[in-house]
């Protein structure tokens, strides 16, 4: 039989996961902005695709972290 996880351990793990989602989402959005604004040698259509994809992915991760915090889930 598996040992049960204590509620304090579970809450600590959930806080760590939310914090990780927030950090990764913020870094991904920062990377997307850098790609859009700083990489001038990359062709414009590719730069737009990569930069906007990073921005959207980062926003999704930030929303997931916020939603998990609000609902008390992971």
Secondary structure, 3 states (H helix, E strand, C coil): CCCCCCHHHHHHHHHHHHHHHHHHHHHHHHHHHHHHHHCCCCCHHHHHHHHHHHHHHHHHHHHHHHHHHHHCCC
